[in-house]
Amino acid sequence: MTHRSGRPCVAGRPADNQLLLAGEGDTRLAVIGHCSVTAAELAATAARVRDPHQLDRLGTAWSGSFHLIALIGDRVHIQGSASGLRRVFYGSAGALTFAADRADTLAALLDAPLDRSALAVRLLHAVPHPLTDRTPWRNVTAVPPGSRLTVSSDGRRQTVSRWWRAPEAVLPLDDGAAALRQALEASVRVRTSGARTITTDLSGGLDSTSLTVLAAQEQASLTAFTMDNPDQADEDLHWARKTAAQLPQVNHIVYPAQGLPGFLEGLIGADGTPLPFEPLPDEPSSVLIGAPRMRAMKERATAHGSDLHLDGFGGDQLLTSHPGYEHDLLRSRPLLALKRLRTLRELTGFAWGPVLRDLMDGRSYRQWLAAEATALNHHGPPRPPTSGVFAWGNPVDLPRWSTPEARQMLTRTLRHTAASARPLAAARGRHGDLLEIQNTGRMIRQLHQVVATPDFTPASPFLDDQVVHACLAVRPEQRITPWEFKPLIKAALADVVPPELLTRRTKGNGSLIAAEGFERHRRHVAELWDSSVLAELGLIDPEPLRELFRRPYSHRHHEGAMLVVIGCELWTRAALRTAAAGRPNGHCPDGLPDPKTTEGKQR
């Protein structure tokens, strides 16, 4: 897309059928991604739009997941999605502003170095808002989800403004279910329209089952995949077969979990160095640990002719609500809140003391974040325990392998951030919901980046903005209750999913696969810490990690923070290697280790 002068305005290589352009007068529009708008509708919109605020409603008026770029007069307006699945980044080269949908693309264009303090933030298991939007590159800034970047006519100034706001949560369950059904049907239809081969996940859970059933209504034939988990306690295959039996047009493929790379498999080569990751996500991510597994699943789908695969990612976050709603409910409807809390205690066995401290805490988000910064560098008696479940966020705790320097950097970052931090919403529950959705959007975006190719597109309809909007419009005390699992999706699709599935109360997990994979591959992966670039950067002490890898697997010690540091180590090595390869002299930026030299120490 060009300016009126003929100079380029937008350039890229979108996948087939994922680009639509229209122009009328001084307005030009580009839609990139999956979107329900037709060429005629986009042209009519371009004829009407004269002000950027007219773009606000388009993100949720159209189904799908997409970027919207508008050239109105001489100004460029760029927006992604409210869920964070579609992002926008910007930076400056000289006085001119550039924007991209990938942070690493922009970093390469601007010759931006990695930011060591940003990498220290990425060692946290739970990164607090707004640091979740901080990129690992200097001079590369993320536009928050639901916001728009506007670049001035001379390209020298930029502003960021909100185009999306969460709806008021006022709909009763039945009305919300009807809106969700309509949004999901539209999201699936956007992907299934046209001559293409679609595959889906059919895990046996409510989320993927719902999408498979809706896709089957749109497709004459459909292939659905279910992994057979060796864990005897996992009932997913049982429920998936019940669904498939009612969908004669679905080709149901069941494959053993042993047919995929195991947990931690495919990360380290025979020489003890990390295998190359291509493509790489544009920020540190534990997604890299599962990349070999996800790519094998993608190859299985493409072997059946798939060029688009539907998954149920995002359903868990949208169809439940953040526990912080109990903090809000205690102040608006105390009797109902106490009834729910008693039931939650019976189900989870939580201790009243830490929970009551969270529930009675009336601090603002800024005060809470400032207190977390103080506690991070506190050397006195330990602070009273809190659950963290009903707080503004999880406690900000660095893992024990973090260095004192990393702790000091993070403390400074938190204090500086807390001085001006604002929550995503005034109430804890809504803030927690929005943060969880954005975190999921970021993670699934990274997963899509490692498996997407020009001829294969992964899609997560639950993270479409219309679907997000529909779920958040439902009263939170009805969207989730201690007495029923995911009542909203059950009400939305009760007439199309197998009736027995609506009574399911179990949920499978991969703990057995993780334990077996850790035992099989831990010695190889532990070699990472003998030549760690994070250690070279002064961010981690390898010895506690070596000790952790000598211990037998347990969910408590070998999930969470361990996966975060492995993902950060693998990503930083690959990013430094890419940066060095792209420089004329082949050297890394000043102050950052050369991965060739670091790995050479081990060899």
Secondary structure, DSSP 8 states (H G I E B T S, - for coil): -B-TTS-BS------TT-EEEEEETTEEEEEEEEE---HHHHHHHHHH--SGGGGTTHHHHS-EEEEEEEEETTEEEEE--TTSSS--EEEEETTEEEEES-HHHHHHHHT--B-HHHHHHTT-SS--TTGGG--SBTT-EE--TTEEEEE-TTSS-EEEEE------S-B-HHHHHHHHHHHHHHHHHHHH-SS--EEEE--SSHHHHHHHHHHHHH-SSEEEEEEE-S-TT--HHHHHHHHHHT-TTEEEEEEEGGGS--TTTTSB-TTSSB---SS--SS--THHHHHHHHHHHHHHHHHTT-SEEE--TTHHHHSS--THHHHHHHHH-HHHHHHHHHHHHHHH---HHHHHHHHH----HHHHHHHHHHHHT--SS------SSSSSS------TTB-HHHHHHHHHHHHHHHTT---SSSSHHHHHHHHHHHHHHHHHHHHHHHH-BTTBEEE-GGGSHHHHHHHHTB-HHHH-BTTBS-HHHHHHHTTTS-GGGGG-------HHHHHHHHHHHHHHHHGGGGS-HHHHTTSB-HHHHHHHHHS---HHHHSTHHHHHHHHHHHHHHHHHHHHHTSTT----TTS--HHHHHHHH-
